[in-house]
Amino acid sequence: MPLLNVMIVEDEPLIGMMMEALVSDIGGETLGPYATVASALAAAESLDQIDVALLDYNLGKEASWPVADVLVARGVPFAFSSGQATEEIAERFAGRPVFAKPVNEEKLRRFLRQFSRQA
């Protein structure tokens, strides 16, 4: 059983691959990556075990807010990744971590490890 199930919502394949490798390095399992709001929303609503999620702020021309709203309702912690200014993050998500792209891998590892199920 993985120590951590991490939902990745990312529409840039190389960034998604980097995040998958990072999750694997810390003993986690990747759920996704999901590249569209529709696919991510369906997963957020139906997956049984999501320990933490990483959401790209923009998926093409759509914002990932609907996915974030479902995760909040389910009590799933998450962070945004963005190449955009953090001021564009909706006010209701103001307290959430935001990782600027390119993402600092060590900071992301530290963020994810705090949700690991290992002792």
Disulfide bonds with the S-S distance in Angstrom:
none
